[in-house]
Structures are given as structure tokens and as C-alpha cells.
């Protein structure tokens, strides 16, 4: 029993992990903003700051991947309920199981290859082809961490679904806008 219930100690630890990843995503967005702002200021005062565009891109990619688990939990990913709402309960349940299973398989595959990419970049000392020549494993680490969290969140969703509980929060506003 990996996730005993939503109030258990392990589940609370996992929820805190999702929150920590979302916090790091926010830090990444602020870093991207600061890199872009510094780039604008540097152009105005004729400074040459090497690699700012690359760093902004790395930060935005990290922000995107690190936010995946928490946004799945909050129900902020795109879900198509137009079809689901019109299906009988049994078919809808089976389709939701299939979607969660497929999502878990895809997220696990993505996490495997993202983690492998970090490892390969680390052992081969791969660097950015741009002028900054940054080690690529550093920005790839944020992507891999986010993908691992995403796979964990799908596993968590499947477990809670098995227990008859809901992982993905879908409120009236989310259902109305989908």
C-alpha cells in the first residue's frame, strides 16, 4: 500500500513533494523573467551578457515540467468532458481507467528517458552548443524531476481511483470551462 489514503502520512509527503515542485516551478518562472529583464536592460546599455536567451529558455522549460504534477492534482490539465458527460457511468469509468493507465505509461516512459538523458549528459560532459557552453545536465535535471513527479502523480491517481477516491480536483468552474 503505497498511498494508504489521502490523509495518510505517505500521501501527505507526496502532496508536499508536488507543492515543492510547484514552488521550484515558480522560482524558475521568476528566473526566466529576470533573465529576460536583464537581457532587455543589457541591450539598452550595450552590454554583452552571454547566454541569457538560453538561460531564459532553460528556466521556462524547468517551470513547465516542474508544474506538471501539481497541475494534474488541481485538475488544470486539459480534459475533455464533453464526451465523458454523455456516456453511461460504466463506460465513463472504464474510459477514465484507460486514460489514467495510458497517462501513467506515457509519464513513466517520459520520466525514464528524461532521467536517462540527464545521466548521459552528465557522463559525456555534454554542454550547450550556444555561447554560454553550460553543462546540459543542469537544466535537464528540472525536466527529469518534473517528469518523475508527473509519473508519481499518475500512479497516485490510479491508486486513489482504485480506492474509490478522486485525485484530480474538478470543481464546477473547471467543469464549466472544459
C-alpha positions as CSV (number, residue, x, y, z in Angstrom):
1,X,0.0,0.0,0.0
2,X,2.0,2.9,-1.3
3,X,-0.7,5.5,-0.8
4,X,-2.9,4.4,2.1
5,X,-5.4,7.2,1.7
6,X,-5.5,10.9,1.1
7,X,-4.9,11.7,4.8
8,X,-2.1,9.2,5.4
9,X,1.5,10.2,6.1
10,X,2.8,8.9,2.8
11,X,0.1,10.7,0.9
12,X,0.8,13.9,2.7
13,X,4.5,13.5,1.9
14,X,3.7,13.1,-1.7
15,X,1.4,16.1,-1.7
16,X,4.2,18.1,-0.2
17,X,6.5,16.9,-2.9
18,X,4.0,18.2,-5.5
19,X,4.0,21.5,-3.7
20,X,7.8,21.6,-3.6
21,X,7.9,21.0,-7.3
22,X,5.4,23.8,-7.9
23,X,7.5,26.1,-5.7
24,X,10.5,25.3,-7.8
25,X,8.4,25.9,-10.9
26,X,7.6,29.4,-9.6
27,X,11.2,30.1,-8.9
28,X,12.0,29.0,-12.4
29,X,9.4,31.4,-13.8
30,X,10.9,34.3,-11.8
31,X,14.4,33.3,-13.1
32,X,13.1,33.3,-16.6
33,X,11.6,36.8,-16.1
34,X,14.8,38.1,-14.6
35,X,16.9,36.7,-17.4
36,X,14.6,38.4,-20.0
37,X,14.6,41.6,-18.0
38,X,18.4,41.6,-17.7
39,X,18.6,40.9,-21.5
40,X,16.5,43.9,-22.2
41,X,18.5,46.2,-19.9
42,X,21.8,44.8,-21.2
43,X,20.8,45.6,-24.8
44,X,19.8,49.2,-23.8
45,X,23.2,49.8,-22.1
46,X,25.2,47.9,-24.8
47,X,26.4,45.1,-22.5
48,X,27.1,41.7,-23.9
49,X,25.7,39.1,-21.5
50,X,26.4,35.7,-23.0
51,X,23.7,33.0,-22.8
52,X,20.8,35.0,-21.4
53,X,18.4,33.7,-24.0
54,X,19.4,30.1,-23.3
55,X,19.1,30.6,-19.6
56,X,15.6,32.0,-20.0
57,X,14.7,29.0,-22.2
58,X,16.1,26.6,-19.6
59,X,14.1,28.3,-16.8
60,X,10.9,28.2,-18.8
61,X,11.3,24.5,-19.7
62,X,12.0,23.7,-16.0
63,X,9.0,25.7,-14.9
64,X,6.8,23.8,-17.4
65,X,7.9,20.3,-16.3
66,X,8.1,21.0,-12.6
67,X,4.5,22.2,-12.6
68,X,3.1,19.0,-14.2
69,X,2.3,17.0,-11.0
70,X,0.6,19.9,-9.1
71,X,-1.4,21.0,-12.2
72,X,-2.7,17.4,-12.6
73,X,-3.7,17.3,-9.0
74,X,-5.6,20.6,-9.3
75,X,-7.4,19.5,-12.5
76,X,-5.7,22.2,-14.6
77,X,-4.7,19.9,-17.4
78,X,-7.0,19.9,-20.4
79,X,-9.6,17.2,-20.0
80,X,-12.4,16.6,-22.5
81,X,-15.6,16.1,-20.5
82,X,-17.9,16.9,-23.4
83,X,-17.8,13.2,-24.4
84,X,-17.4,11.8,-20.9
85,X,-20.5,13.6,-19.5
86,X,-22.7,11.9,-22.2
87,X,-21.5,8.4,-21.6
88,X,-23.1,5.8,-19.3
89,X,-21.4,5.6,-15.9
90,X,-19.9,2.1,-16.7
91,X,-18.4,3.2,-20.0
92,X,-17.2,6.5,-18.5
93,X,-15.5,4.7,-15.6
94,X,-13.7,2.3,-18.0
95,X,-12.6,5.2,-20.2
96,X,-11.3,7.1,-17.2
97,X,-9.4,4.0,-16.1
98,X,-7.9,3.6,-19.6
99,X,-6.9,7.2,-19.7
100,X,-5.2,7.1,-16.3
101,X,-3.4,3.9,-17.2
102,X,-2.3,5.3,-20.6
103,X,-1.3,8.6,-18.9
104,X,0.8,6.7,-16.3
105,X,2.5,4.6,-19.0
106,X,3.3,7.7,-21.0
107,X,4.5,9.7,-18.0
108,X,6.7,6.8,-16.8
109,X,8.2,6.5,-20.3
110,X,8.9,10.2,-20.4
111,X,10.4,10.1,-16.9
112,X,12.7,7.1,-17.9
113,X,14.0,8.9,-20.9
114,X,14.3,12.3,-19.3
115,X,16.3,10.7,-16.4
116,X,18.4,8.8,-18.8
117,X,19.1,12.0,-20.8
118,X,20.4,13.7,-17.6
119,X,22.7,10.7,-16.9
120,X,24.0,10.6,-20.5
121,X,24.7,14.4,-20.4
122,X,26.4,14.0,-17.1
123,X,28.7,11.2,-18.1
124,X,29.6,12.6,-21.5
125,X,30.1,16.1,-20.2
126,X,27.6,17.4,-22.8
127,X,27.5,21.2,-23.0
128,X,25.2,23.7,-24.6
129,X,26.1,24.5,-28.3
130,X,25.5,28.2,-27.6
131,X,28.0,30.8,-26.5
132,X,27.2,30.0,-22.8
133,X,28.6,26.4,-23.0
134,X,26.6,25.4,-19.9
135,X,26.6,21.8,-18.8
136,X,23.2,20.5,-20.2
137,X,22.5,18.1,-17.3
138,X,21.7,21.1,-15.1
139,X,18.6,22.3,-16.9
140,X,17.7,18.7,-17.9
141,X,17.5,17.9,-14.2
142,X,14.5,20.1,-13.8
143,X,12.8,18.3,-16.7
144,X,13.6,14.9,-15.3
145,X,12.4,15.8,-11.8
146,X,9.2,17.1,-13.2
147,X,8.6,14.0,-15.3
148,X,9.3,11.8,-12.3
149,X,6.8,13.8,-10.3
150,X,4.3,13.5,-13.1
151,X,4.6,9.7,-13.3
152,X,4.2,9.6,-9.5
153,X,1.1,11.7,-9.7
154,X,-0.5,9.4,-12.2
155,X,0.4,6.4,-10.0
156,X,-1.2,8.3,-7.1
157,X,-4.3,9.0,-9.2
158,X,-4.6,5.3,-10.2
159,X,-4.2,4.2,-6.6
160,X,-6.9,6.6,-5.3
161,X,-9.2,5.6,-8.1
162,X,-8.7,2.0,-7.0
163,X,-9.7,3.1,-3.5
164,X,-12.8,4.8,-4.8
165,X,-11.5,8.3,-4.1
166,X,-10.6,11.2,-6.5
167,X,-7.1,12.5,-7.1
168,X,-7.9,15.1,-9.7
169,X,-9.9,18.1,-8.4
170,X,-12.6,19.1,-10.8
171,X,-14.8,21.9,-9.5
172,X,-17.8,23.5,-11.0
173,X,-15.7,26.2,-12.7
174,X,-13.3,23.6,-14.2
175,X,-16.2,21.5,-15.5
176,X,-17.9,24.5,-16.9
177,X,-14.8,25.7,-18.9
178,X,-13.8,22.4,-20.3
